[in-house]
Amino acid sequence: MSMILTIAKREFKSLFLSPLAWTVLAVLQGLLAYLFLTQVETFTLIQPKLASIDGAPGLTDIVVTPLYGNAAIILLLVTPLLTMRLICEERRNKTLSLLLSAPISTTDIILGKYLGSLGLLLLVVFLVTLMPLSLLVGGELDWGKLAANLLALVLLVSAFTATGLFMSTVAGHPTVAAMGTFGILLLLWILDWSAGMNDQRSELFEYLSILRHFQNLQSGQLSSVDISYFLLFTATFILLSIRCLANDRLQK
């Protein structure tokens, strides 16, 4: 366990040594802050009308839920850029063979890399969460829905990071890893759109759709099916990454 944490700390620090991470964080926060303020302005404009409607959506529904939804879409674009170098860069710099020859298990390497990159994305989630918390100065939030949105985004970035790590393990170039990660995530994001446009339901596509499970959790309806989906998704790609790196070690 100590070796996993050591690798995770090293990976987390190396990400912050890269200007890419700082650029992504700055652009991400600026964009999400703009979207957040836009939603707050929208709520301010329609608040008088909502006051006269029984059971009208509140501040959390109009501001917080769309914010986390927008964050999910932006992170789908950003995560491939942050994870593409995890293993690819080690391979390109000829340091992967040194890492594999060290008395460290393949599982420790993969889990350390995963936790290091996930730590950066969880920092992004934390910064996003500070925005709706600022509304407590002059309003009230539905803590249950806020917690559900936070859980949904944490599970989502965990799945995104695992996918990016796997593609970085199998790809030979960071650009290929980034494009592969984005392709897989985008496919799973829009998987059940075609069935919906034809007014047809596909239970398989609905279950595989990462967007549907994310939205289910966002609505506050916590289900073991949705949570298990993300946990199984993440575990599957981590195990595939371990298997691929183990094959590389055997070939050395």
KOLRO-403320 format. One record per residue (C-alpha): residue number from 0; residue in three letters; x, y, z. Coordinates in nm, 3 decimals, m for minus. Example, Ala and Ser with C-alpha at 12.3 -4.5 7.8 and 13.67 -1.06 7.14 Angstrom:
! residues 2
+-----+------+---------+---------+---------+
: seq : type :      c1 :      c2 :      c3 :
+-----+------+---------+---------+---------+
:   0 :  ALA :   1.230 :  m0.450 :   0.780 :
:   1 :  SER :   1.367 :  m0.106 :   0.714 :
+-----+------+---------+---------+---------+
***
This chain:
! residues 252
+-----+------+---------+---------+---------+
: seq : type :      c1 :      c2 :      c3 :
+-----+------+---------+---------+---------+
:   0 :  MET :   0.000 :   0.000 :   0.000 :
:   1 :  SER :   0.284 :   0.239 :   0.080 :
:   2 :  MET :   0.433 :   0.183 :  m0.266 :
:   3 :  ILE :   0.097 :   0.265 :  m0.429 :
:   4 :  LEU :   0.078 :   0.593 :  m0.236 :
:   5 :  THR :   0.438 :   0.675 :  m0.324 :
:   6 :  ILE :   0.370 :   0.631 :  m0.695 :
:   7 :  ALA :   0.043 :   0.824 :  m0.662 :
:   8 :  LYS :   0.218 :   1.121 :  m0.496 :
:   9 :  ARG :   0.489 :   1.118 :  m0.762 :
:  10 :  GLU :   0.230 :   1.112 :  m1.040 :
:  11 :  PHE :   0.023 :   1.386 :  m0.879 :
:  12 :  LYS :   0.326 :   1.613 :  m0.843 :
:  13 :  SER :   0.442 :   1.544 :  m1.199 :
:  14 :  LEU :   0.103 :   1.648 :  m1.334 :
:  15 :  PHE :   0.138 :   1.985 :  m1.163 :
:  16 :  LEU :   0.485 :   2.029 :  m1.306 :
:  17 :  SER :   0.328 :   2.022 :  m1.651 :
:  18 :  PRO :   0.186 :   2.350 :  m1.786 :
:  19 :  LEU :  m0.093 :   2.144 :  m1.943 :
:  20 :  ALA :  m0.249 :   2.071 :  m1.602 :
:  21 :  TRP :  m0.242 :   2.435 :  m1.495 :
:  22 :  THR :  m0.383 :   2.547 :  m1.830 :
:  23 :  VAL :  m0.663 :   2.290 :  m1.815 :
:  24 :  LEU :  m0.751 :   2.386 :  m1.456 :
:  25 :  ALA :  m0.761 :   2.757 :  m1.539 :
:  26 :  VAL :  m0.970 :   2.716 :  m1.854 :
:  27 :  LEU :  m1.199 :   2.465 :  m1.686 :
:  28 :  GLN :  m1.270 :   2.684 :  m1.385 :
:  29 :  GLY :  m1.319 :   2.993 :  m1.597 :
:  30 :  LEU :  m1.566 :   2.818 :  m1.826 :
:  31 :  LEU :  m1.760 :   2.654 :  m1.543 :
:  32 :  ALA :  m1.772 :   2.981 :  m1.348 :
:  33 :  TYR :  m1.926 :   3.152 :  m1.651 :
:  34 :  LEU :  m2.186 :   2.876 :  m1.690 :
:  35 :  PHE :  m2.258 :   2.887 :  m1.317 :
:  36 :  LEU :  m2.317 :   3.263 :  m1.316 :
:  37 :  THR :  m2.539 :   3.226 :  m1.623 :
:  38 :  GLN :  m2.758 :   2.976 :  m1.439 :
:  39 :  VAL :  m2.772 :   3.200 :  m1.132 :
:  40 :  GLU :  m2.885 :   3.490 :  m1.349 :
:  41 :  THR :  m3.151 :   3.270 :  m1.508 :
:  42 :  PHE :  m3.280 :   3.169 :  m1.165 :
:  43 :  THR :  m3.292 :   3.534 :  m1.054 :
:  44 :  LEU :  m3.501 :   3.627 :  m1.357 :
:  45 :  ILE :  m3.759 :   3.350 :  m1.319 :
:  46 :  GLN :  m3.771 :   3.342 :  m0.938 :
:  47 :  PRO :  m4.083 :   3.569 :  m0.915 :
:  48 :  LYS :  m4.274 :   3.330 :  m1.143 :
:  49 :  LEU :  m4.156 :   3.023 :  m0.953 :
:  50 :  ALA :  m4.275 :   3.170 :  m0.623 :
:  51 :  SER :  m4.636 :   3.144 :  m0.740 :
:  52 :  ILE :  m4.609 :   2.780 :  m0.853 :
:  53 :  ASP :  m4.661 :   2.493 :  m0.612 :
:  54 :  GLY :  m4.381 :   2.237 :  m0.626 :
:  55 :  ALA :  m4.171 :   2.455 :  m0.855 :
:  56 :  PRO :  m3.804 :   2.362 :  m0.905 :
:  57 :  GLY :  m3.571 :   2.529 :  m0.661 :
:  58 :  LEU :  m3.224 :   2.675 :  m0.663 :
:  59 :  THR :  m3.059 :   2.332 :  m0.666 :
:  60 :  ASP :  m3.258 :   2.209 :  m0.965 :
:  61 :  ILE :  m3.201 :   2.519 :  m1.178 :
:  62 :  VAL :  m2.841 :   2.602 :  m1.087 :
:  63 :  VAL :  m2.661 :   2.308 :  m0.926 :
:  64 :  THR :  m2.777 :   2.014 :  m1.140 :
:  65 :  PRO :  m2.700 :   2.188 :  m1.474 :
:  66 :  LEU :  m2.360 :   2.292 :  m1.335 :
:  67 :  TYR :  m2.263 :   1.932 :  m1.262 :
:  68 :  GLY :  m2.403 :   1.823 :  m1.598 :
:  69 :  ASN :  m2.189 :   2.082 :  m1.778 :
:  70 :  ALA :  m1.887 :   1.977 :  m1.571 :
:  71 :  ALA :  m1.938 :   1.616 :  m1.678 :
:  72 :  ILE :  m1.937 :   1.709 :  m2.048 :
:  73 :  ILE :  m1.627 :   1.927 :  m2.013 :
:  74 :  LEU :  m1.444 :   1.658 :  m1.814 :
:  75 :  LEU :  m1.524 :   1.410 :  m2.091 :
:  76 :  LEU :  m1.316 :   1.636 :  m2.317 :
:  77 :  VAL :  m1.045 :   1.713 :  m2.063 :
:  78 :  THR :  m0.976 :   1.373 :  m1.903 :
:  79 :  PRO :  m0.814 :   1.222 :  m2.215 :
:  80 :  LEU :  m0.562 :   1.509 :  m2.215 :
:  81 :  LEU :  m0.471 :   1.451 :  m1.850 :
:  82 :  THR :  m0.443 :   1.072 :  m1.869 :
:  83 :  MET :  m0.280 :   1.021 :  m2.209 :
:  84 :  ARG :   0.077 :   1.042 :  m2.072 :
:  85 :  LEU :   0.039 :   0.808 :  m1.773 :
:  86 :  ILE :   0.207 :   0.505 :  m1.931 :
:  87 :  CYS :   0.278 :   0.631 :  m2.284 :
:  88 :  GLU :   0.521 :   0.894 :  m2.159 :
:  89 :  GLU :   0.710 :   0.634 :  m1.955 :
:  90 :  ARG :   0.735 :   0.418 :  m2.266 :
:  91 :  ARG :   0.850 :   0.706 :  m2.490 :
:  92 :  ASN :   1.110 :   0.824 :  m2.237 :
:  93 :  LYS :   1.247 :   0.468 :  m2.202 :
:  94 :  THR :   1.173 :   0.477 :  m1.828 :
:  95 :  LEU :   0.900 :   0.213 :  m1.838 :
:  96 :  SER :   1.154 :  m0.069 :  m1.859 :
:  97 :  LEU :   1.326 :   0.068 :  m1.546 :
:  98 :  LEU :   0.993 :   0.087 :  m1.367 :
:  99 :  LEU :   0.900 :  m0.267 :  m1.467 :
: 100 :  SER :   1.239 :  m0.403 :  m1.361 :
: 101 :  ALA :   1.201 :  m0.252 :  m1.013 :
: 102 :  PRO :   1.072 :  m0.472 :  m0.728 :
: 103 :  ILE :   0.723 :  m0.327 :  m0.764 :
: 104 :  SER :   0.417 :  m0.523 :  m0.865 :
: 105 :  THR :   0.225 :  m0.433 :  m1.177 :
: 106 :  THR :  m0.082 :  m0.376 :  m0.964 :
: 107 :  ASP :   0.105 :  m0.120 :  m0.751 :
: 108 :  ILE :   0.216 :   0.069 :  m1.062 :
: 109 :  ILE :  m0.131 :   0.084 :  m1.217 :
: 110 :  LEU :  m0.310 :   0.173 :  m0.894 :
: 111 :  GLY :  m0.050 :   0.438 :  m0.812 :
: 112 :  LYS :  m0.082 :   0.594 :  m1.157 :
: 113 :  TYR :  m0.460 :   0.577 :  m1.132 :
: 114 :  LEU :  m0.483 :   0.739 :  m0.788 :
: 115 :  GLY :  m0.237 :   1.012 :  m0.884 :
: 116 :  SER :  m0.433 :   1.120 :  m1.190 :
: 117 :  LEU :  m0.766 :   1.073 :  m1.013 :
: 118 :  GLY :  m0.645 :   1.306 :  m0.738 :
: 119 :  LEU :  m0.614 :   1.591 :  m0.988 :
: 120 :  LEU :  m0.965 :   1.532 :  m1.122 :
: 121 :  LEU :  m1.107 :   1.511 :  m0.770 :
: 122 :  LEU :  m0.949 :   1.851 :  m0.708 :
: 123 :  VAL :  m1.147 :   1.978 :  m1.007 :
: 124 :  VAL :  m1.465 :   1.828 :  m0.858 :
: 125 :  PHE :  m1.390 :   1.998 :  m0.526 :
: 126 :  LEU :  m1.345 :   2.336 :  m0.696 :
: 127 :  VAL :  m1.671 :   2.285 :  m0.885 :
: 128 :  THR :  m1.852 :   2.208 :  m0.558 :
: 129 :  LEU :  m1.735 :   2.537 :  m0.405 :
: 130 :  MET :  m1.950 :   2.724 :  m0.658 :
: 131 :  PRO :  m2.292 :   2.600 :  m0.541 :
: 132 :  LEU :  m2.179 :   2.624 :  m0.178 :
: 133 :  SER :  m2.130 :   2.997 :  m0.235 :
: 134 :  LEU :  m2.508 :   3.022 :  m0.286 :
: 135 :  LEU :  m2.561 :   2.957 :   0.085 :
: 136 :  VAL :  m2.479 :   3.322 :   0.144 :
: 137 :  GLY :  m2.822 :   3.426 :   0.015 :
: 138 :  GLY :  m3.016 :   3.106 :  m0.052 :
: 139 :  GLU :  m3.088 :   2.749 :   0.047 :
: 140 :  LEU :  m2.980 :   2.426 :  m0.118 :
: 141 :  ASP :  m3.127 :   2.080 :  m0.130 :
: 142 :  TRP :  m2.845 :   1.894 :   0.043 :
: 143 :  GLY :  m2.969 :   1.557 :  m0.076 :
: 144 :  LYS :  m2.961 :   1.654 :  m0.443 :
: 145 :  LEU :  m2.627 :   1.830 :  m0.400 :
: 146 :  ALA :  m2.478 :   1.514 :  m0.246 :
: 147 :  ALA :  m2.629 :   1.303 :  m0.526 :
: 148 :  ASN :  m2.473 :   1.528 :  m0.792 :
: 149 :  LEU :  m2.138 :   1.521 :  m0.615 :
: 150 :  LEU :  m2.146 :   1.141 :  m0.592 :
: 151 :  ALA :  m2.245 :   1.113 :  m0.959 :
: 152 :  LEU :  m1.955 :   1.334 :  m1.072 :
: 153 :  VAL :  m1.702 :   1.153 :  m0.851 :
: 154 :  LEU :  m1.807 :   0.814 :  m0.990 :
: 155 :  LEU :  m1.801 :   0.955 :  m1.343 :
: 156 :  VAL :  m1.446 :   1.094 :  m1.322 :
: 157 :  SER :  m1.334 :   0.766 :  m1.163 :
: 158 :  ALA :  m1.464 :   0.581 :  m1.470 :
: 159 :  PHE :  m1.313 :   0.840 :  m1.707 :
: 160 :  THR :  m0.971 :   0.810 :  m1.540 :
: 161 :  ALA :  m0.974 :   0.429 :  m1.557 :
: 162 :  THR :  m1.055 :   0.444 :  m1.930 :
: 163 :  GLY :  m0.777 :   0.695 :  m1.995 :
: 164 :  LEU :  m0.527 :   0.485 :  m1.801 :
: 165 :  PHE :  m0.616 :   0.176 :  m2.001 :
: 166 :  MET :  m0.575 :   0.354 :  m2.336 :
: 167 :  SER :  m0.243 :   0.500 :  m2.220 :
: 168 :  THR :  m0.132 :   0.145 :  m2.139 :
: 169 :  VAL :  m0.219 :  m0.004 :  m2.478 :
: 170 :  ALA :  m0.137 :   0.293 :  m2.705 :
: 171 :  GLY :   0.209 :   0.372 :  m2.828 :
: 172 :  HIS :   0.168 :   0.749 :  m2.845 :
: 173 :  PRO :  m0.008 :   0.996 :  m2.610 :
: 174 :  THR :  m0.212 :   1.144 :  m2.894 :
: 175 :  VAL :  m0.342 :   0.801 :  m2.988 :
: 176 :  ALA :  m0.427 :   0.734 :  m2.622 :
: 177 :  ALA :  m0.616 :   1.064 :  m2.596 :
: 178 :  MET :  m0.814 :   1.003 :  m2.914 :
: 179 :  GLY :  m0.891 :   0.645 :  m2.813 :
: 180 :  THR :  m1.010 :   0.752 :  m2.467 :
: 181 :  PHE :  m1.229 :   1.025 :  m2.611 :
: 182 :  GLY :  m1.374 :   0.786 :  m2.868 :
: 183 :  ILE :  m1.469 :   0.523 :  m2.608 :
: 184 :  LEU :  m1.619 :   0.776 :  m2.368 :
: 185 :  LEU :  m1.811 :   0.959 :  m2.639 :
: 186 :  LEU :  m1.952 :   0.631 :  m2.772 :
: 187 :  LEU :  m2.073 :   0.530 :  m2.427 :
: 188 :  TRP :  m2.210 :   0.881 :  m2.372 :
: 189 :  ILE :  m2.433 :   0.877 :  m2.683 :
: 190 :  LEU :  m2.493 :   0.502 :  m2.698 :
: 191 :  ASP :  m2.869 :   0.507 :  m2.648 :
: 192 :  TRP :  m2.941 :   0.823 :  m2.849 :
: 193 :  SER :  m3.022 :   0.637 :  m3.170 :
: 194 :  ALA :  m3.276 :   0.417 :  m2.995 :
: 195 :  GLY :  m3.439 :   0.723 :  m2.841 :
: 196 :  MET :  m3.467 :   0.901 :  m3.176 :
: 197 :  ASN :  m3.649 :   0.602 :  m3.326 :
: 198 :  ASP :  m3.883 :   0.577 :  m3.025 :
: 199 :  GLN :  m3.736 :   0.235 :  m2.955 :
: 200 :  ARG :  m3.585 :   0.113 :  m2.630 :
: 201 :  SER :  m3.281 :  m0.104 :  m2.606 :
: 202 :  GLU :  m3.221 :  m0.235 :  m2.256 :
: 203 :  LEU :  m2.864 :  m0.326 :  m2.344 :
: 204 :  PHE :  m2.782 :   0.022 :  m2.474 :
: 205 :  GLU :  m2.957 :   0.183 :  m2.179 :
: 206 :  TYR :  m2.749 :  m0.020 :  m1.935 :
: 207 :  LEU :  m2.422 :   0.047 :  m2.119 :
: 208 :  SER :  m2.493 :   0.420 :  m2.156 :
: 209 :  ILE :  m2.276 :   0.607 :  m1.908 :
: 210 :  LEU :  m2.489 :   0.919 :  m1.952 :
: 211 :  ARG :  m2.810 :   0.747 :  m1.842 :
: 212 :  HIS :  m2.654 :   0.617 :  m1.518 :
: 213 :  PHE :  m2.504 :   0.959 :  m1.448 :
: 214 :  GLN :  m2.838 :   1.135 :  m1.497 :
: 215 :  ASN :  m3.016 :   0.879 :  m1.280 :
: 216 :  LEU :  m2.780 :   0.959 :  m0.993 :
: 217 :  GLN :  m2.811 :   1.332 :  m1.059 :
: 218 :  SER :  m3.186 :   1.315 :  m1.011 :
: 219 :  GLY :  m3.133 :   1.201 :  m0.652 :
: 220 :  GLN :  m3.264 :   0.850 :  m0.710 :
: 221 :  LEU :  m2.969 :   0.656 :  m0.574 :
: 222 :  SER :  m2.979 :   0.304 :  m0.711 :
: 223 :  SER :  m2.744 :   0.015 :  m0.653 :
: 224 :  VAL :  m2.767 :  m0.057 :  m1.028 :
: 225 :  ASP :  m2.622 :   0.284 :  m1.121 :
: 226 :  ILE :  m2.354 :   0.281 :  m0.852 :
: 227 :  SER :  m2.257 :  m0.079 :  m0.934 :
: 228 :  TYR :  m2.229 :   0.015 :  m1.302 :
: 229 :  PHE :  m1.965 :   0.278 :  m1.232 :
: 230 :  LEU :  m1.776 :   0.060 :  m0.985 :
: 231 :  LEU :  m1.774 :  m0.233 :  m1.228 :
: 232 :  PHE :  m1.679 :  m0.004 :  m1.517 :
: 233 :  THR :  m1.384 :   0.140 :  m1.326 :
: 234 :  ALA :  m1.266 :  m0.197 :  m1.193 :
: 235 :  THR :  m1.283 :  m0.354 :  m1.540 :
: 236 :  PHE :  m1.058 :  m0.096 :  m1.703 :
: 237 :  ILE :  m0.813 :  m0.101 :  m1.411 :
: 238 :  LEU :  m0.788 :  m0.481 :  m1.436 :
: 239 :  LEU :  m0.738 :  m0.456 :  m1.814 :
: 240 :  SER :  m0.461 :  m0.201 :  m1.756 :
: 241 :  ILE :  m0.290 :  m0.435 :  m1.507 :
: 242 :  ARG :  m0.315 :  m0.721 :  m1.754 :
: 243 :  CYS :  m0.167 :  m0.517 :  m2.041 :
: 244 :  LEU :   0.121 :  m0.388 :  m1.830 :
: 245 :  ALA :   0.187 :  m0.739 :  m1.702 :
: 246 :  ASN :   0.224 :  m0.853 :  m2.064 :
: 247 :  ASP :   0.475 :  m0.575 :  m2.122 :
: 248 :  ARG :   0.674 :  m0.694 :  m1.819 :
: 249 :  LEU :   0.684 :  m1.050 :  m1.952 :
: 250 :  GLN :   0.822 :  m0.924 :  m2.283 :
: 251 :  LYS :   1.107 :  m0.731 :  m2.120 :
+-----+------+---------+---------+---------+
***
